């Protein structure tokens, strides 16, 4: 479960909790795929992809677009 950053704050940045779920899961999958394909990854890295994606959304590095 994500405690930081707060889900309500993340949903405000994206637009809705549904959109937050979609954006966060897609970004977490990208992070996971990148880590699996990278043979020189740091084995001590303990942060989960969803936590990284959530922090990126909170920091404004990842946004949702309508198309």
N, C-alpha and C positions, 0 to 999 in steps of 0.2 A: 504494500500500500504506500502511496506517495503522501508524505507528510509535509515536506518542504520542496518546492514552493506550494502554497495552498492551492487546491484545485479551483476554488472560486476565483482567485486572482488569475490563474491560467485561462479559465473559461472567458473571463473578461477580455483578455488579450486576443483570443482567437474568435470569439463571438458567441459560442454556445458550448455546452458540455459535450454535445454530440460531435461537433466539429473538432473539439479538443481531443476526443477519443480517436478520431480518424487521423488527425495530424500527428499526434504523439505516437500512435502505433506504427504509422508509415515511417516516421523518422527513426523510431527504435529499431525497426526492421532494417533500415539502411545502415544504421550503426552496427547492428549485429552481423549483417552480411559483410560489411567492411572489415570487422574484426576477425571473422572466420577466414576471409581470403588473405589477410595480412599475416604472413608467416613470422614477421619480426615483432609481433605484438608483445606487450608487457604482461607476463603471466601474473604479476601481482596486482593488476588492475581489478578492483573489486566492485566498481560502480556498475550497476545494471543499466542496460541500454535505455529502458524507460525512464530511469532517473536522469540520465544524461539528456535525453530528448526533452524532458520536462524543464530542466534547467535552461536548455537552449531556447525553448519557447518563452520562458520567463525573462530571459536576457534579451529577447527580441531578435535572436539569430535565426529563428524559424517562425514563419508566418503562414497564415492560411490565405489562399487566393480563391476567388470565385471565378469559375469559367463555364 
